[in-house]
């Protein structure tokens, strides 16, 4: 029997693969998608969806405890963590049966196969013992949690984002190893759900890629809520006590908990793809791609976490759509793409473009200005009882090159600053945009207007008083 032939074979149906399939289904091409496990990938089963469902429950519990801030009677919630985790799985099941349902893709004309895919040539793959031929292959196999080489960790057993949400009897105490976005989001959720949580972070602060002042404000918030943040503290050894308690040793200190959660980064899923067979370049971060998502083999493309680039669901989807566009409509590769992101703590910490330090290194400190708007000056923040937070805009000779915010819904309004960066707008352009009152985002206008007012002082000599 001759091999099945396609215009495009997509390997992996996570965020990148699903986006590619959605786009490809609108084109007059024959498409096959291969998934080795469950449609939906990391975002649905181990990442964004379950973590945000957990955060929602945790925020509800936190609001109940602090209802007095809103003129209501505060109550201590009765937290049944097993029910909370069951709700998380129910949300996943709902999405798996609707938005991410396999039938939704087959109804669009995508041929969906399940199994392990291996490249045997630049245009052929095998899956389930069958050979497929395709003009183009798009690798979207994602990544998985990485574990640090801590003696005793493997033997003691630990949780990652892949196993955490499968629990039916969540622990009462957790030591979290790592201080990145996943670690701090989950640590805050755990504390709000009544779990004792300690975070061991090797570097001297959490979220090293973020604005240091905003990260510091968030650190204070987490500690205020009961998260035991141990900064500059590396896990060195793990053992299990006779009662089953996990003990994490760091220097001369020992931290005990029922469970350990490892959140120290991710590694790409490269195994079994046959990359070496056809000499596709792949280094430690992932598969090497050009600006159009093409690998070193011209018929093979890659997008999402498997490339080791921006490890975000939204970046994966964007890259996958870009790959399909470039393979079907050659010559449409994008220039460097700006990818904003947000850490979904409460308040949220959002990021677009350069930090002050990055801008100073690129342009020189003398040509960089930082503009800050404090939430204490925001009417909306006051009305909602929001705590400390800021909106930060970094400019180079007046042009916006960075935007950062620690605020409620920061992930929603960071896009205005991302667009300003992409379009090379000046801060004065933002001052000229009418913003809705009362919103947190109005702070962008306020800081931009303040900068414009300051600049206007240079022309005071032109003003003549009639008095």
N, C-alpha and C positions, 0 to 999 in steps of 0.2 A: 504493500500500500504506500503510495507517495506521501511525503510529509504534508501536513496542513500548512497552508501559506497565508501570511498576513502582511499588512502594511506596517502594523505596529504591534509589538508584544510588550506589555507592561508587566514587570516583575515586582510584585508587592502591592497590596491594596490598602495601604494606610493613607494618611493625609495626602501625600504626594501622588500616589497611584490613583486614588479616587478622583482627585482634581484632574489628572491627566486623562482618565477615562471619561469624565464628564465632558471635557473639551473635545476629545477625539470623537466622541459620539455625535458631535454636531457636524463632523466633516465626512465627506464621501470616501471613507477608507475603512478597511476591514481590520478590526481590533480584537486582540485577545488579552485578557488580564489573568495573571497567575498569582494565587495567594496560597501560602503554605499553611496558614492557620485560620484566622478569622478576619473577615473584612472589617475595616475600621482602624486597625493598627494601634500604635501606641496611644494616640490621642483619645480614642474611644475606650480602650481597655485598661490602660495603665497610666495615662497622663492627664491631659487637660480636663476631660469630662469627669472622671471620678474625683480628681482633686478639687475641682470647682464645686462639685456637689457636696463634698465633705466640708469645704470652706463655707458654703451656704448654711449648713446645719450649725457649724461652729459659730458663725456670726449671729444666728438666731439665739443661741445660748448666751452669747456675750451681751446681746441687747437686753435679754431678760434680766440678767444680773445687774445691768446698769440703767434700768428703766427710769430710775429716779432722776437721771439727767434730763429727762424729757417730761418731768412733772407727773410721772406714773409711779406706781408702787413696784419696787424692784423685788424679784423673786429668784430664788436659786433653782434653776431648772433641774428636773430629774432626767439626767442623761443616761439613756440606755444605748451604749455604744454599739451593741449588736444590731439594734434597730436602725441606728444611723448608717452603719455599713450596709445594711440591707437596702436602705433607701438609695445609697450610691449605686448598688447593683441594679436596682429597679430603673434608675435613670439611664444606665448603660443599656439595659435591655430594651427600653423604649426607643432609644436612638438606633440600636442594632436592628430593630424591627421596622424602622421607618427610613430615616435619612441615610443610614449606612447599610440598609438591607441589600443583600446580593441580588435579589429580584429586581431592585430598582435599576441596577446596571444592566442586567440581561434584557430588561424591557427596553432599554435604549439601544440595543443591538450589540452590546459588548459580549463577546464569548468569554465566560468565566470558567477557569479551571483551577482545581486545588491540587497542590503538590509542590515538591521542591524543583526549582528550575535551575538548570546548569547550562552555561554557554559552551558549545562545542566548536563554534566558529563565529566569525563576526556577524553572521546572519542566521545561525541555527542554534536551537536550544533543545534540551530534552526535559520532559516533565512526565513523571509516571511511566517511564519507559517509552514514551512516544516522542518522535522528533517533530519540531515545529520550525518553519522557515519564516523569516520576517525581514522586510527591508530595513526596519528600524527596531531597536530594542531600547526600552527605557527602564533602568534599574532604580527601583524605589523601595529597597528592602529595609530602610530605616536603621535604627540602632537599639542598643540595650544598655542598662545601667552598668557602669564600671565599678569594680570593687578594689579598694586599696590593698596592697600586700601587707596587711597587719597580721602578725603571728597569732594564731588561735582563732581568728575571725571565721574562717571557713568551718572549722570544727565546731565552734559555738553555734553557728547558724545565725542568719540575719535576714532582715526584710529589705526589699527594694520596692520601687514603685510598681514592679511587675507582680509582686506577691502581696503587697500591703492590702489591696482592696479585695482580695479573695478571702480575707480573714472572716470568720464567723464569731470569734471571741477575741476582740481586740484587746491588747494589753493595757494595763493601768499605768505603766511607766515605760518610757522609751529613751534611749540614748541615740541621738542623731549624729552621725559622722558626716560632716560637710556643712558649708555655710552659704551655698548658692541659692538660687530661686526656689528649687524644689524643697530644699531643706528648711528654709525659713517659712515658706507657705505652710508646710505640713506641721512644723513646730508650733506655729501660732494656733493652727486648728486643733492640734492635740491638747494644748494648754486650755483652750476655751471649752473643750469637751471633758475637762476634768482630769486629764492625764498628766502625770509628772513627766516633764520633758527637759532633757539637757542636750545642748548642741555643742559639739566639739569642732571648732573651726581652727585649722592650722594657721592661716594668715591672721594678722592683727585685727581684721574687721570682716564683717559679713559682706556679701555682694561686692567683691572688689572691683567689678566693672562699672559700678555706679558712682554718682557724685558723692564724694566722701561725707559731706555735710548731711545730705539726705539719708545716706546709709546710717549715719550716726543717730539721726532722729528716729529712724525705724528701730535701731538697736535699743534705744531707750524705751520705745513703745513696747517692744517684745518683752523686755525685762520687767516693765511695769505690769504686764499681764501674766507674769509668772514663768516665762521661759528662762531657763538657766543657761545663759550664753557664756560659754567658756572660749574666749578668743585667744589666739596664739597658743592653742592647745591641740597637739596632735595625738591621735590614738596610737599607742605603741605596742600594745599587747592585749589580748582578750582571753578571758578564762570563764568557766562556768562553775558557780558555787554548787555545793551539794544539794541545795534546794531548787536548783535550776536557774537561779538568777544569773544574768550575764554581767560580767565585771569588765569594764574597759579601763585599762591602765594608761595614764598619760603623765609621764614624769613621776613625781612622787605622790600623785593623786589617783584615786580609783573612783569610778562612777558606776553605780549599780542600777539595773533596770530589768524589767521582764523581757524586753526585746531591744534589739539594735536595728536601727534603720540606716542603711548606707545610701547617701545621696552625694556622690563625689564625681559626678560627670557621666558621660556616655561613650560607648565605643560603637563603631559602625558594624552592621551585619554584612560581612564580606564572605564568610565561609560558604563553601559549596557552590559559589556562583561561576566558578571556572575562569576567573579573571586571569590567572596565570597561563591558562591554555591559549588565550588569544592576546596575551601581553598588554592588558589594560593597566595603565599606571595607577597605582594606589599606594599612598604613604600611610603613616600612622593615623592621621585624622580621618582619612577616608579616600574614596575614589577621586582622582584628580579630574576636574572639568574646566572647560574654558568659560568665557562670559555667556555663552549660549547653552551651557549645560552638556556640551559634547565631551566625551572622554577622548583618550588618545587613539581609540579605534573609531573611525568616522561614522560607523553605523550604530554605535552604542552610545547611549546618553545616560545620565544619572541625575537624580534630584533628591532633595531632602537630607535627612540625617546621614545617609550612607556616604555623602560627600564630605562629612565632617565640617561643614560650614556653619551657617546660622541654625542652631538646633531648636527651631520653633515650628509649630504647626503651620502658622501663616507663611513663613518663609518656604517651607516645603511645598505648599500648594502653589505659591507664586513661581517657584523654580520649575515645578512640573509643567505648569501651563506654558512657561517660557520655552521649555524643552520641546513641547509638542509644536508650538508656533514656529520655532526655528527649524525643526526637522521637516515640517510640511511646507513652510513658507521661508525658504532659505534667505539669508541676508537680513533678518530682522532681529539679530541679537541686541540685547540692551547693553548700555554702558553699565558701570558699577551701580548697583541698586541699593538704595537706603532701606534698611530693615529696622523699624522701631520694635520695641518690646515692652513688656510690663511684667512685674512680679506682683502676683495677686494677693499680697498681704492686705491687711486693713489698717491704715490706708494703703492704697496701691502705689507702687513705685514704678514710674514709666520713664522710658529712655528713648531718645532719638538723636542720632548724630554724635558729635564729639563732647566729651567732658571738658571742663576748664583745662585740666592737665594735658589732655590730648591736643586741644586747640593750641595751647601755648607751645607744645613741642613741635607742632606742624607749622605754625605761623609766626612764632615768637611772642613771648608774653606781653611785650609792649603794644602789640596790635590786637590784643584780645581783651574784651570786656565781659563781665558777668553781671547779669541783672536778676535780682531776686525779688519775688513777691511772697510775703509771708501770709499764711492762711489766717493769722490773727487780724489781718486787714480785709478779709473776705466776708461780706455780709452773709453769703450763703453758708459758708463754713461755720460761722457763729450760730446761724439759725439751726443748723443740723447738729450742733454740739461737736463739731470735728476738732480734733486736737491739733498738735503742732504739725506743720507741714509747710511746703514751699513749692513755688513754681520757679524754675531756673531757666534762663535763656542765655546762651553763650554766643557772642558775636565776634566777628573778625572784620574790622573796619566798617562796622554797622550792619554787616550781613549776618543773618542767622546761620550758625553752623552747628548748634547743639541745643537740645531742649530736654528738660528733665522735670519731673513733678512727683512729689510725695503728697498725695491728696486723695480724697474719695473720688472714684471713677477716673483716676488719672489715665488709665488705659483707654478710656473713651476719648478724651480730648487731646492726647498726645499727637494725634494725627494732624492737627492744625500746624503744630510745630514741625512735624515731619515734612509736610507739604511745603512749608516755608523754606526748609533746608533744601529740599529737592529743587524748588523753583528759584533758589538763590535770592530770596527776598530779603529786604532790609527790615530792621526792627520797626522803622517808620511805616512800612507797609502794614504791619500788624496793628499799629496805632490807628491807622486809617480805616480799619475794618470795624464796623459796629458789632459789638457782642451783646448777647442777650443778658439782661439782668433779671433776677440774681442767679448767677451760675458761678461755679468754681473757675471755669474757663475764662470768665471775665478778668481774672487776674493777669492773663496774658496781655489783654488790652491795657490794663492799669500799669503794668511795668513798662510796656512799650510807650505808653503816653508819658510816663514819668521821664523816660529817656529823651523823648522828643521835647518835653518842656525844658529839660536841662540844656539840650542843644540850642534851644531858642534863646537862651540867655546871652549867647554870643552876639545877638542882634538887638540887644536892648537899646543900644545907642541910636537906633533908627526910630524909636518910639518917642513921640512928643506929647507930653501931657497938656491937656487944655486947662488944667487948674492954674 
